[in-house]
């Protein structure tokens, strides 16, 4: 009977040792898995934070570029409208001045012919004293018309010069705006493409983190369960082991006594 008790205690000790070894193995592996998954999640958090910061920076740049492009387009539109108005005014003014200059030139031509002899040739000897008086007065009229013609010509030249300056400035503005828009639109497309790429990476990292978090939750749940199963028994495994060994030693001593 004592031998049976000793054998039973030794069998229990072996089973307890196996159970303890399995507990230690499960807990150790779970802790390693927990640390590994937490490390991967930490790296993903860093990548996600970096991606979010990059997206915020790129989005700010996109907003700034979009605003600048809109402002440039608005400035071109306004300048085009102003140029069209200036061109319309110039066309009317040029026509008026040109016609006025031509009218003065035509009038001068007629009056010069009249006062300088063309009319005298036509009328011959029938020219009266009254006509001679008109000839004498012709220099004043011619002077006024010549001055008017000169003023119209000068104004016309100034208007045409101003128009040319405006056209040149407008063309420079348009060319500069085209180059500016081309650069900004290229930069904008680049940033938009980069945002899409970063967002794809962000989605992938976020999905990986979600999967790892689910796995980590399962590992933590298993670790908590095994810890409670293996380490919360009273008395502890070490205490039970010591008590069992003491009991076995006592039975062995009793067996020796009985055998003696």
Secondary structure, DSSP 8 states (H G I E B T S, - for coil): -HHHHHHHHHHHHHHHHHHHHHHHHHHHHHHHHHHHHHHHHHHHHHHHHHHHHHHHHHHHHHHHHHHHHHHHHHHHHHHHHHHHHHHHHHHHHHHHHHHHHHHHHHHHHHHHHHHTTHHHHHHGGG--HHHHHHHHHHHHHHHHHHHHHHHHHHHHHHHHHHHHHHHHHHHHHHHHHHHHHHHHHHHHHHHHHHHHHHHHHHHHHHHHHHHHHHHHHHHHHHHHHHHHHHH--SS-HHHHHHHHHHHHHHHHHHHHHHH-
